[in-house]
């Protein structure tokens, strides 16, 4: 092979790139998800960060009667109220974003450094918000579903029969199922095995599979442990006595629903600080608004001959 160097007759790529401006994206973050649960809930503004859920006490004692064609006495009744209703308090997800003024002054073109730091921090806060709505020990859906609304699959698998049993537990205008994407995939395998592929609908511009016409909404915040997870079915909305999200309106520095950003000042090291706060909670207005299929095995695969 000849060692004679190859003489170039035009400008090469490496040298030419020194004169070119690279087009830059904003910072990307793999942990960001669509957060469908937040979109699917009805959100209620609350005063002073409190929602009191009043309920009918001894409702089975409310007496009514069908009127006959005579003068028999009409039933007399009244509706009692629970004297100790539950109150839901808003919880905060907070962080302080710090940016050195030298960085924001010198390196904010084409993308504003403060704006991008806040945008990415807010994305993480909103991801945590969805996780808390599902998993919070205080107000999360899983922790606040009563034992009578929890079932397990006869086979341990997320079968169509198991989801039918879930619908029977939450049959009054069910809104949507909520499950981890791996659980939805496992349900799809069970449907394929039985020859009943679920129908697909479009919501928010994205496709969702359904069962019995009820959308199955994915969320990676529904935990998976040792190959097992849960499927949640819920009714939503205040008028339906369902599940509602809670937020505080008119916050100082409000950026969106329940979210505020406030400038905290610049310290003696020239670092600017911004307080980011998101106030939210969730309430299950009546016990039958949620049903949960527990301990679902999502690791099973089938062989097709």
Steps between C-alpha positions, in 0.01 A plus 500: 500500500633842409589742782468798269279761672175591326500865403167674554376749250221660707414604857433204730208442738694544826638838404173615342304428820706765680303762308160337537237554771358172630125497555441415867201337664377588846614244763313169472396287799415131466294489822233736363171320428158610366351489853160388371352468851532874557324565167218253567406627847257781571679768705322700769633828642489512880507783754769503767638173364218289650218285358242363744320197356153492659310165484142357572488321834277189535367550148321164513261651757367759256138388451294555185183336375292464184178698538184291492149603399395550859575724796767292667763709688811592306837387638685758705877517471810717498854466370768506768859614447830361620601725794870434442560530125847446361699804400763482225793739530713605208857376499796676341771374269786752524850570383736798483668552164835680519677661204826696514444843351822465296352193331166663426668822379757345267347175376133571430506502121329336319328346806436687823686322781258603776200405290641156421601432861148587613333305219687179576451536876127552447485185287652299787257657748203409279625143469516484880149645518357213294688249714356651818145494359537123464734399783480758780430336834290802596279558196614266220250284313652165598527577871145638519312223321289315758546122543154427360604655168818291462508165319754252361491305176408132532801410287726779622510638144350821355234311306184641337301320770696682771431838342131407472501432875658841552223663297244324720659668803504847340201480266346847545631697201859371508741747342824314427738228608849600615791258474874475442591462129638152571167402657314626194732292282428195717125561466546523124670159501208349692255649249704368208505153654118505525447650155336819632732786397400822680368792299700824471383858538675836471520744792719810524630413154640161611367143464377311807377142514166442672308224671119504488532850356698629800844647420808340657732790588872429549709641783847386601425628853284194576768295670630163384667282764629147446311480171166595655295816475145639531221615270285792615150582373347831600202723451595868472331834559322678780154467341552121476622471862827375363871573533606864478833680505545802727707812444546847647408784262644853482842422642770770502715443193246255356620335178230234454239315707638483856856579387693813598853628439637777722833680488675473838787740435875489428744402775856626565638234263298646211266198489136575418238277665147418385242320714285258300190366677212281386202461735265208438306213651235248402165400650287188452152641558323165551651162576369331185669757273817284486569129468842334492616168357795409722801270471485456122771283344629680190787265417302222329557440129320244286635283220287470189542184295 
